[in-house]
Amino acid sequence: MSKDTIAIKAGNYSIHIGSEAINRLADHLKQSTYKKSKFFILVDQNTIRHCLPLLVDHVKVLKTAEIIEVESGEQNKNIEVCIELWKTLGEFKANRRSVLINLGGGVIGDMGGFVASTFKRGIEFINIPTTLLSQVDASVGGKVGIDLNHLKNEIGVFNNPSNVIVYPYFLKTLNKKEYLSGFAEIIKHALIADADYWKEVTNAELGDEEIILNLIKRSIQIKYQVVKKDPEEKNIRKTLNFGHTIGHALESYFLEKNETTLLHGEAVAAGMICEAYLSYKKNKLSHTELDEITSFISSLYKQVRFKKEEEIRLIELMQHDKKNEDKNIIFTLLSQIGKADINKTCSVDQIRDSFKYYREQYKVQDV
């Protein structure tokens, strides 16, 4: 194995990361257990063009795989598309020995994993994340699911793929907007778990492939260590939700409006600034560290624009969050950079104050 390629054993599956990862998949699928298997590859209009040719060129057994294409975008991660996918698998006579390979970003991985987990009570699936976001976030954790009524991941199950292949070459297909969307999850991993990693992240040269590969490896390791201790999000895994209570509400609201595409990482970046402010107000995060977090994130991400009169709807969406208890909106907050605390409640007034703080950061820059 190449020096830049590592394998992380994540319970009952492996995550291969690096330039040789795709060859590990080729070796894996040569095993005798797959001799009678039928392969299906789920793609969208981007990965069918930019990633699929390279995959089948390296993994010869997939040259005869059935290709299933869906439209890209979070708005297509719904039950109607799943029904069509289940029908397609049935029409192609997929059985319980079949394998679904999800080649794409988070939408493909989430939805493909859900479809595989429920078709004939579960068939094997392999994830090949092609975006930075899906490589550092959805690659580990076993969460698969879809949205319902614009609410993020409202329907789903916990189920692991048999393998995850993180092949950095696919990142060359991303534009800057998509790239930064994934980088937001790297920022989050540093903020909740490792102050030294935070320094590394804030000084990273985003155009350096070796640096980015090392960040991907470290982020996956952080997430895996958390998930290993709490696979079904009953305790410590909730730390991974920092920035997501507000971030998911923003994402859901923009889906609901159907006006402007807001990427997951862009929403989470805004959520992290708001929730860092709440951490300062509620959870002992110092003003110095609040400034440090805010300054770094706002330097990378444009303002997510929403009006004051829209804040009530955002809060209504937060009230649907799966983490909530006893009608309280539950947050993960920071007590310092590198340390997160779960199950923290904030009032509606405090949340609206965090929106005000968020807007003020960009007013300063606009002057």
C-alpha positions, 0 to 999 in steps of 0.5 A: 500500500502506498505511504499516503494510503491508510485503512481505518477499521471501523467496526465491521467495515473498513475506510480506505483513504489515499491514492491507492484506495480505489485499487483496494476496492478492486482487490476486495471485489475479486473475492470469491464471495462476490462471484454471484453478485450483481453490481449496481452503481448509483450516480448523479449527472456529475459523477457519471461524467467525471468519476464513473469512467475512472472507477470502472477503468480501475475496477474491471469487475464494474464494467458490467455493472448496471448504472442508475442515475438520479438528479443531484441536489438535496431537493432530490433526497426524498421518498419519491426518488427512493421509490423509483430506485427500489423499482429500478432495482426490482426491474433489474432483478437485484437480489439479496446478493446484489451490491449497490455502490454509491458514487457521489456526495452526501446525497448519493451516500445518504439516499443510496445507503437508505435504499440499500438498507431497506431493499429486500430487508437490506443488501450490501452497499459500498460508499465512494464519496466524491466530495470533500464534505462526504469524504470527511463527514458521511464516510463514517458513522452509518447514518443513512436517510432522506428528507421529509417535508424539507426537514433534513434526514427526518427518515432513516436508519443506522446501517454501515456500508461494507467498505468506504473508499476515499479517493482524493483524486475525485476532489479535482472535480469540485468547484470552490463553493463545493470544496469550502462546503466540505471544509466546514466539517473539517473546521467543526471536527477541530473545534469540538475535539482538538485545539492543536488540529484547529491551529493546523486547520486555520493555517492550512493551504487549501490548494495543497493536496498533501495537506488536504489529504492529511486533514481528511485522514485526521477528520475521519479519525476524529469522527470515528473515535466519537462514533465508536464510543456512541454509534447511535447518538445517545451521548458523546456523538451529539458533539458532532452536531455543533453548528448543525442545530442552526445550520440544519434549520437554515438548510431546511428553510432554503429548501422550503423557499426553493429560491437559492441553493444553500450548501450544507457546509455553508449552512453549518459555517453560519451555524457555527458562528451563531452557536459559538456566540451561544457558547460564549453567552452560555458555556464559558467560551472566552471572548478571545476564542469567539473572536478567533472562530468568528474571524476565521469562518467569516473570512472563508464563507459569504453571509447567508442572508435571511430577514429578521421576520424569517427568524421565527420560521427558522426557530420553528424548524429547529423545534423539529430537530431530532436532538430536542427534549421536553420541547427545549431546543438542544445544542452542542456548545463549546466551552473552549476550542477543542472541547464541546458539551452536549445537551445545552438549551438556549431560549428563543431570545438567545437564539435571535441574539445569535442571529443578530451577532452573525449579521453584525460580523458581515456588516463590519466587513461590508464597510 
